[in-house]
Amino acid sequence: KDIYQKSEMRSMGDADILIREEDYPRIQQVMEKLGFVQTADTSHVYVWKNTELLVELHKCLVDKREGGYYSYYGIGWNFAVPGEGTQYSMRDEDAYIFTFVHFAKHYRSSGIGCRHMVDLYVYRKEIPELDITYVRRELKKLGLWEFYKNVTNTLRVWFDDGDVDARTDLIT
C-alpha cells in the first residue's frame, strides 16, 4: 500500500504480521484488549478480527506444507531487518521476491485478481533500483524464474504495449 502514489489506490484485505511464537501469549492479551476475536489457529497463522480489520499473525512466512518455499524462508526472521522501535521489514528485493512467491502460491491454488498483478507492476515501477540480478538468482532457487518472466511479459502487455502470446493470454 505504501508504494502506491496514493495509499487509497490500494485496498487492504488484511494485516499480515510475522510474530515470534514465544510472544504469542502476550500478543493474545493485547489483541483481546483491542477488541479482536481469534477466529483460526492454523499450522502457520493465528487469525484475529474485529468489526473493521482482519489480522493474520504469522508463525512463519509460508506454511510448512509449501515445501520448497518453507525450506527457503524457514520461519522468516532471517529476512527481517530491524527498523524503528520494535518494527522489522524486509529489504526491498526480498519483499518483492516474497510478494511474487505469495502471488505464485495464489495463482497455483486459489487464483489471483488484478490487484495481485498491479501490485507487482507498481512495485517494479516505484522501486526501479531493485537488484534484479539478486531477484533472478533467488527466484531461480525457488523454481519461479520462468513463471516470473511469463508474468512480467503479461504485465508488459497490460501496461506497456508488450507483445501478446499464448502464455500472456493464459495468464490474463
TIMAR-290060 format. One record per residue (C-alpha): residue number from 0; residue in one letter; x, y, z. Coordinates in nm, 3 decimals, decimal comma. Layout:
<node><num>NUM</num><residu>A</residu><u>X</u><v>Y</v><w>Z</w></node>
...
END
This chain:
<node><num>0</num><residu>K</residu><u>0,000</u><v>0,000</v><w>0,000</w></node>
<node><num>1</num><residu>D</residu><u>0,288</u><v>0,237</v><w>0,080</w></node>
<node><num>2</num><residu>I</residu><u>0,440</u><v>0,207</v><w>-0,268</w></node>
<node><num>3</num><residu>Y</residu><u>0,129</u><v>0,332</v><w>-0,445</w></node>
<node><num>4</num><residu>Q</residu><u>0,128</u><v>0,702</v><w>-0,538</w></node>
<node><num>5</num><residu>K</residu><u>-0,172</u><v>0,741</v><w>-0,307</w></node>
<node><num>6</num><residu>S</residu><u>-0,233</u><v>0,478</v><w>-0,041</w></node>
<node><num>7</num><residu>E</residu><u>-0,608</u><v>0,485</v><w>-0,104</w></node>
<node><num>8</num><residu>M</residu><u>-0,538</u><v>0,344</v><w>-0,453</w></node>
<node><num>9</num><residu>R</residu><u>-0,462</u><v>0,007</v><w>-0,287</w></node>
<node><num>10</num><residu>S</residu><u>-0,734</u><v>-0,154</v><w>-0,081</w></node>
<node><num>11</num><residu>M</residu><u>-0,618</u><v>-0,366</v><w>0,209</w></node>
<node><num>12</num><residu>G</residu><u>-0,774</u><v>-0,705</v><w>0,274</w></node>
<node><num>13</num><residu>D</residu><u>-0,593</u><v>-0,781</v><w>0,597</w></node>
<node><num>14</num><residu>A</residu><u>-0,286</u><v>-0,704</v><w>0,803</w></node>
<node><num>15</num><residu>D</residu><u>-0,013</u><v>-0,969</v><w>0,799</w></node>
<node><num>16</num><residu>I</residu><u>0,236</u><v>-0,964</v><w>1,085</w></node>
<node><num>17</num><residu>L</residu><u>0,520</u><v>-1,210</v><w>1,147</w></node>
<node><num>18</num><residu>I</residu><u>0,545</u><v>-1,284</v><w>1,519</w></node>
<node><num>19</num><residu>R</residu><u>0,766</u><v>-1,492</v><w>1,740</w></node>
<node><num>20</num><residu>E</residu><u>0,554</u><v>-1,777</v><w>1,876</w></node>
<node><num>21</num><residu>E</residu><u>0,700</u><v>-1,739</v><w>2,223</w></node>
<node><num>22</num><residu>D</residu><u>0,549</u><v>-1,387</v><w>2,231</w></node>
<node><num>23</num><residu>Y</residu><u>0,201</u><v>-1,511</v><w>2,143</w></node>
<node><num>24</num><residu>P</residu><u>0,056</u><v>-1,527</v><w>2,497</w></node>
<node><num>25</num><residu>R</residu><u>0,131</u><v>-1,154</v><w>2,543</w></node>
<node><num>26</num><residu>I</residu><u>0,010</u><v>-1,071</v><w>2,191</w></node>
<node><num>27</num><residu>Q</residu><u>-0,313</u><v>-1,262</v><w>2,259</w></node>
<node><num>28</num><residu>Q</residu><u>-0,383</u><v>-1,041</v><w>2,561</w></node>
<node><num>29</num><residu>V</residu><u>-0,323</u><v>-0,725</v><w>2,358</w></node>
<node><num>30</num><residu>M</residu><u>-0,548</u><v>-0,843</v><w>2,075</w></node>
<node><num>31</num><residu>E</residu><u>-0,830</u><v>-0,918</v><w>2,319</w></node>
<node><num>32</num><residu>K</residu><u>-0,791</u><v>-0,576</v><w>2,485</w></node>
<node><num>33</num><residu>L</residu><u>-0,815</u><v>-0,417</v><w>2,139</w></node>
<node><num>34</num><residu>G</residu><u>-1,147</u><v>-0,592</v><w>2,080</w></node>
<node><num>35</num><residu>F</residu><u>-1,026</u><v>-0,862</v><w>1,841</w></node>
<node><num>36</num><residu>V</residu><u>-1,158</u><v>-1,219</v><w>1,845</w></node>
<node><num>37</num><residu>Q</residu><u>-0,946</u><v>-1,513</v><w>1,738</w></node>
<node><num>38</num><residu>T</residu><u>-1,115</u><v>-1,698</v><w>1,452</w></node>
<node><num>39</num><residu>A</residu><u>-0,849</u><v>-1,951</v><w>1,349</w></node>
<node><num>40</num><residu>D</residu><u>-0,525</u><v>-2,117</v><w>1,455</w></node>
<node><num>41</num><residu>T</residu><u>-0,359</u><v>-2,299</v><w>1,166</w></node>
<node><num>42</num><residu>S</residu><u>-0,015</u><v>-2,450</v><w>1,129</w></node>
<node><num>43</num><residu>H</residu><u>0,129</u><v>-2,116</v><w>1,022</w></node>
<node><num>44</num><residu>V</residu><u>-0,109</u><v>-1,837</v><w>1,127</w></node>
<node><num>45</num><residu>Y</residu><u>-0,337</u><v>-1,709</v><w>1,402</w></node>
<node><num>46</num><residu>V</residu><u>-0,632</u><v>-1,519</v><w>1,257</w></node>
<node><num>47</num><residu>W</residu><u>-0,799</u><v>-1,239</v><w>1,451</w></node>
<node><num>48</num><residu>K</residu><u>-1,074</u><v>-1,000</v><w>1,353</w></node>
<node><num>49</num><residu>N</residu><u>-1,281</u><v>-0,718</v><w>1,481</w></node>
<node><num>50</num><residu>T</residu><u>-1,554</u><v>-0,519</v><w>1,308</w></node>
<node><num>51</num><residu>E</residu><u>-1,303</u><v>-0,330</v><w>1,094</w></node>
<node><num>52</num><residu>L</residu><u>-0,995</u><v>-0,543</v><w>1,034</w></node>
<node><num>53</num><residu>L</residu><u>-0,869</u><v>-0,897</v><w>0,980</w></node>
<node><num>54</num><residu>V</residu><u>-0,522</u><v>-0,958</v><w>1,127</w></node>
<node><num>55</num><residu>E</residu><u>-0,309</u><v>-1,260</v><w>1,042</w></node>
<node><num>56</num><residu>L</residu><u>-0,036</u><v>-1,320</v><w>1,298</w></node>
<node><num>57</num><residu>H</residu><u>0,208</u><v>-1,543</v><w>1,111</w></node>
<node><num>58</num><residu>K</residu><u>0,408</u><v>-1,807</v><w>1,297</w></node>
<node><num>59</num><residu>C</residu><u>0,616</u><v>-1,837</v><w>0,980</w></node>
<node><num>60</num><residu>L</residu><u>0,610</u><v>-1,659</v><w>0,643</w></node>
<node><num>61</num><residu>V</residu><u>0,483</u><v>-1,959</v><w>0,448</w></node>
<node><num>62</num><residu>D</residu><u>0,305</u><v>-2,274</v><w>0,551</w></node>
<node><num>63</num><residu>K</residu><u>0,537</u><v>-2,570</v><w>0,614</w></node>
<node><num>64</num><residu>R</residu><u>0,333</u><v>-2,763</v><w>0,357</w></node>
<node><num>65</num><residu>E</residu><u>0,475</u><v>-2,526</v><w>0,094</w></node>
<node><num>66</num><residu>G</residu><u>0,787</u><v>-2,745</v><w>0,093</w></node>
<node><num>67</num><residu>G</residu><u>1,044</u><v>-2,561</v><w>-0,118</w></node>
<node><num>68</num><residu>Y</residu><u>0,918</u><v>-2,218</v><w>-0,017</w></node>
<node><num>69</num><residu>Y</residu><u>0,934</u><v>-2,312</v><w>0,351</w></node>
<node><num>70</num><residu>S</residu><u>1,284</u><v>-2,453</v><w>0,303</w></node>
<node><num>71</num><residu>Y</residu><u>1,387</u><v>-2,119</v><w>0,155</w></node>
<node><num>72</num><residu>Y</residu><u>1,222</u><v>-1,894</v><w>0,416</w></node>
<node><num>73</num><residu>G</residu><u>1,219</u><v>-2,106</v><w>0,729</w></node>
<node><num>74</num><residu>I</residu><u>1,031</u><v>-1,916</v><w>0,997</w></node>
<node><num>75</num><residu>G</residu><u>1,123</u><v>-1,596</v><w>0,815</w></node>
<node><num>76</num><residu>W</residu><u>1,318</u><v>-1,399</v><w>1,069</w></node>
<node><num>77</num><residu>N</residu><u>1,644</u><v>-1,443</v><w>0,875</w></node>
<node><num>78</num><residu>F</residu><u>1,498</u><v>-1,194</v><w>0,622</w></node>
<node><num>79</num><residu>A</residu><u>1,398</u><v>-0,940</v><w>0,889</w></node>
<node><num>80</num><residu>V</residu><u>1,582</u><v>-0,609</v><w>0,901</w></node>
<node><num>81</num><residu>P</residu><u>1,541</u><v>-0,408</v><w>1,224</w></node>
<node><num>82</num><residu>G</residu><u>1,361</u><v>-0,080</v><w>1,181</w></node>
<node><num>83</num><residu>E</residu><u>1,226</u><v>0,180</v><w>1,417</w></node>
<node><num>84</num><residu>G</residu><u>1,136</u><v>0,058</v><w>1,766</w></node>
<node><num>85</num><residu>T</residu><u>1,006</u><v>-0,298</v><w>1,751</w></node>
<node><num>86</num><residu>Q</residu><u>0,933</u><v>-0,293</v><w>1,379</w></node>
<node><num>87</num><residu>Y</residu><u>1,108</u><v>-0,509</v><w>1,124</w></node>
<node><num>88</num><residu>S</residu><u>1,081</u><v>-0,522</v><w>0,749</w></node>
<node><num>89</num><residu>M</residu><u>1,249</u><v>-0,691</v><w>0,455</w></node>
<node><num>90</num><residu>R</residu><u>1,495</u><v>-0,542</v><w>0,211</w></node>
<node><num>91</num><residu>D</residu><u>1,311</u><v>-0,420</v><w>-0,099</w></node>
<node><num>92</num><residu>E</residu><u>1,440</u><v>-0,712</v><w>-0,306</w></node>
<node><num>93</num><residu>D</residu><u>1,334</u><v>-0,972</v><w>-0,051</w></node>
<node><num>94</num><residu>A</residu><u>0,993</u><v>-0,811</v><w>-0,010</w></node>
<node><num>95</num><residu>Y</residu><u>0,948</u><v>-0,816</v><w>-0,388</w></node>
<node><num>96</num><residu>I</residu><u>1,051</u><v>-1,182</v><w>-0,407</w></node>
<node><num>97</num><residu>F</residu><u>0,813</u><v>-1,268</v><w>-0,124</w></node>
<node><num>98</num><residu>T</residu><u>0,534</u><v>-1,077</v><w>-0,300</w></node>
<node><num>99</num><residu>F</residu><u>0,598</u><v>-1,291</v><w>-0,607</w></node>
<node><num>100</num><residu>V</residu><u>0,614</u><v>-1,616</v><w>-0,406</w></node>
<node><num>101</num><residu>H</residu><u>0,280</u><v>-1,523</v><w>-0,247</w></node>
<node><num>102</num><residu>F</residu><u>0,144</u><v>-1,438</v><w>-0,593</w></node>
<node><num>103</num><residu>A</residu><u>0,261</u><v>-1,776</v><w>-0,731</w></node>
<node><num>104</num><residu>K</residu><u>0,101</u><v>-1,963</v><w>-0,440</w></node>
<node><num>105</num><residu>H</residu><u>-0,234</u><v>-1,794</v><w>-0,502</w></node>
<node><num>106</num><residu>Y</residu><u>-0,206</u><v>-1,837</v><w>-0,879</w></node>
<node><num>107</num><residu>R</residu><u>-0,150</u><v>-2,210</v><w>-0,833</w></node>
<node><num>108</num><residu>S</residu><u>-0,403</u><v>-2,277</v><w>-0,559</w></node>
<node><num>109</num><residu>S</residu><u>-0,687</u><v>-2,029</v><w>-0,537</w></node>
<node><num>110</num><residu>G</residu><u>-0,646</u><v>-1,786</v><w>-0,821</w></node>
<node><num>111</num><residu>I</residu><u>-0,542</u><v>-1,424</v><w>-0,843</w></node>
<node><num>112</num><residu>G</residu><u>-0,708</u><v>-1,099</v><w>-0,931</w></node>
<node><num>113</num><residu>C</residu><u>-0,600</u><v>-0,781</v><w>-1,099</w></node>
<node><num>114</num><residu>R</residu><u>-0,480</u><v>-0,641</v><w>-0,766</w></node>
<node><num>115</num><residu>H</residu><u>-0,208</u><v>-0,909</v><w>-0,744</w></node>
<node><num>116</num><residu>M</residu><u>-0,086</u><v>-0,820</v><w>-1,094</w></node>
<node><num>117</num><residu>V</residu><u>-0,099</u><v>-0,447</v><w>-1,032</w></node>
<node><num>118</num><residu>D</residu><u>0,098</u><v>-0,487</v><w>-0,706</w></node>
<node><num>119</num><residu>L</residu><u>0,387</u><v>-0,646</v><w>-0,897</w></node>
<node><num>120</num><residu>Y</residu><u>0,377</u><v>-0,380</v><w>-1,166</w></node>
<node><num>121</num><residu>V</residu><u>0,364</u><v>-0,090</v><w>-0,920</w></node>
<node><num>122</num><residu>Y</residu><u>0,646</u><v>-0,238</v><w>-0,710</w></node>
<node><num>123</num><residu>R</residu><u>0,882</u><v>-0,251</v><w>-1,011</w></node>
<node><num>124</num><residu>K</residu><u>0,784</u><v>0,097</v><w>-1,128</w></node>
<node><num>125</num><residu>E</residu><u>0,808</u><v>0,262</v><w>-0,786</w></node>
<node><num>126</num><residu>I</residu><u>1,134</u><v>0,091</v><w>-0,683</w></node>
<node><num>127</num><residu>P</residu><u>1,332</u><v>0,080</v><w>-1,009</w></node>
<node><num>128</num><residu>E</residu><u>1,664</u><v>0,038</v><w>-0,829</w></node>
<node><num>129</num><residu>L</residu><u>1,582</u><v>-0,322</v><w>-0,729</w></node>
<node><num>130</num><residu>D</residu><u>1,881</u><v>-0,552</v><w>-0,771</w></node>
<node><num>131</num><residu>I</residu><u>1,726</u><v>-0,767</v><w>-1,044</w></node>
<node><num>132</num><residu>T</residu><u>2,037</u><v>-0,990</v><w>-1,054</w></node>
<node><num>133</num><residu>Y</residu><u>1,966</u><v>-1,088</v><w>-0,693</w></node>
<node><num>134</num><residu>V</residu><u>1,594</u><v>-1,126</v><w>-0,767</w></node>
<node><num>135</num><residu>R</residu><u>1,671</u><v>-1,355</v><w>-1,063</w></node>
<node><num>136</num><residu>R</residu><u>1,913</u><v>-1,570</v><w>-0,861</w></node>
<node><num>137</num><residu>E</residu><u>1,667</u><v>-1,614</v><w>-0,573</w></node>
<node><num>138</num><residu>L</residu><u>1,366</u><v>-1,684</v><w>-0,797</w></node>
<node><num>139</num><residu>K</residu><u>1,574</u><v>-1,948</v><w>-0,977</w></node>
<node><num>140</num><residu>K</residu><u>1,646</u><v>-2,110</v><w>-0,638</w></node>
<node><num>141</num><residu>L</residu><u>1,271</u><v>-2,113</v><w>-0,575</w></node>
<node><num>142</num><residu>G</residu><u>1,196</u><v>-2,258</v><w>-0,919</w></node>
<node><num>143</num><residu>L</residu><u>0,996</u><v>-1,949</v><w>-1,014</w></node>
<node><num>144</num><residu>W</residu><u>1,216</u><v>-1,766</v><w>-1,264</w></node>
<node><num>145</num><residu>E</residu><u>1,042</u><v>-1,890</v><w>-1,581</w></node>
<node><num>146</num><residu>F</residu><u>0,699</u><v>-1,817</v><w>-1,434</w></node>
<node><num>147</num><residu>Y</residu><u>0,822</u><v>-1,473</v><w>-1,328</w></node>
<node><num>148</num><residu>K</residu><u>0,932</u><v>-1,397</v><w>-1,685</w></node>
<node><num>149</num><residu>N</residu><u>0,588</u><v>-1,500</v><w>-1,814</w></node>
<node><num>150</num><residu>V</residu><u>0,412</u><v>-1,283</v><w>-1,557</w></node>
<node><num>151</num><residu>T</residu><u>0,631</u><v>-0,980</v><w>-1,629</w></node>
<node><num>152</num><residu>N</residu><u>0,568</u><v>-1,030</v><w>-2,002</w></node>
<node><num>153</num><residu>T</residu><u>0,196</u><v>-1,025</v><w>-1,923</w></node>
<node><num>154</num><residu>L</residu><u>0,243</u><v>-0,702</v><w>-1,727</w></node>
<node><num>155</num><residu>R</residu><u>0,415</u><v>-0,551</v><w>-2,031</w></node>
<node><num>156</num><residu>V</residu><u>0,110</u><v>-0,650</v><w>-2,239</w></node>
<node><num>157</num><residu>W</residu><u>-0,127</u><v>-0,494</v><w>-1,988</w></node>
<node><num>158</num><residu>F</residu><u>0,060</u><v>-0,171</v><w>-1,920</w></node>
<node><num>159</num><residu>D</residu><u>0,343</u><v>-0,114</v><w>-2,170</w></node>
<node><num>160</num><residu>D</residu><u>0,219</u><v>-0,229</v><w>-2,514</w></node>
<node><num>161</num><residu>G</residu><u>0,405</u><v>-0,562</v><w>-2,493</w></node>
<node><num>162</num><residu>D</residu><u>0,352</u><v>-0,841</v><w>-2,743</w></node>
<node><num>163</num><residu>V</residu><u>0,068</u><v>-1,084</v><w>-2,677</w></node>
<node><num>164</num><residu>D</residu><u>0,145</u><v>-1,456</v><w>-2,693</w></node>
<node><num>165</num><residu>A</residu><u>-0,020</u><v>-1,777</v><w>-2,574</w></node>
<node><num>166</num><residu>R</residu><u>0,131</u><v>-1,751</v><w>-2,225</w></node>
<node><num>167</num><residu>T</residu><u>0,030</u><v>-1,389</v><w>-2,170</w></node>
<node><num>168</num><residu>D</residu><u>-0,321</u><v>-1,482</v><w>-2,288</w></node>
<node><num>169</num><residu>L</residu><u>-0,334</u><v>-1,775</v><w>-2,047</w></node>
<node><num>170</num><residu>I</residu><u>-0,219</u><v>-1,565</v><w>-1,752</w></node>
<node><num>171</num><residu>T</residu><u>-0,461</u><v>-1,287</v><w>-1,842</w></node>
END
